[in-house]
Amino acid sequence: MTTDTLYYDGQCPLCSAEMQKLTRHAGDRLQLVDVHLLDDEAGLPNKQQMLTSLHLKRADGKLLTGLDANVAAWQHTRFGFLFRWLRWPLLRLVADWVYDRWANSRYRRMYLTK
C-alpha cells in the first residue's frame, strides 16, 4: 500500500502534539516524518522551507504545502470532514493568510531569535 507522507517539525511542541493525534487516528494510512531526521531527499524543498510550513507528499508524488497539506493529512482520519471547510473558496483565502502568518511567526520564534 502506498501512502501519503507528511513532513513536520519535530522540535515544535504544537506540531508534535498534532502528529500524535494524527498517528492515533490515521494509523498506517499516513506516514509522518520529522524534517530534522531527513537527509537531503530528492524532490523535496530545502530544510528551511520544510520547517517553515507543513509539506505533504502524495502517493502520486504531488507535493502539497501549508494548510493544503494539513487538511489533506486529516483526510486520512474519520475527522477529515471537520477540516474541509478550510478549503472552501472564500474561506480558503482567509485561512491560508492566517496559517501563513502563524507558520512564519512560529518559524522565526523557534529558529531565528536564538
C-alpha angles and dihedrals in degrees: 000000000000115000139188117259123220117201115205142168106263092192092061111092094207092047092048092050091052091048090054089055092047091050091051094049104032099039112178093345089088129038116215121204127186108226090219090064095052125107114210101293122200114247096024129104120252121282095261091055091046091052094046095060141006116269126198122191111205120221087252091056098256112141121220123189139196119352091354088062093046095049091045091051092053090052086075088068135063087252096063093107089064091065102041094087088068087071096052107122103253096030089049091066093053095040092050091048091051093045093048092050092047094046093049092047091049091050093049092047094049102038113016104044096057 
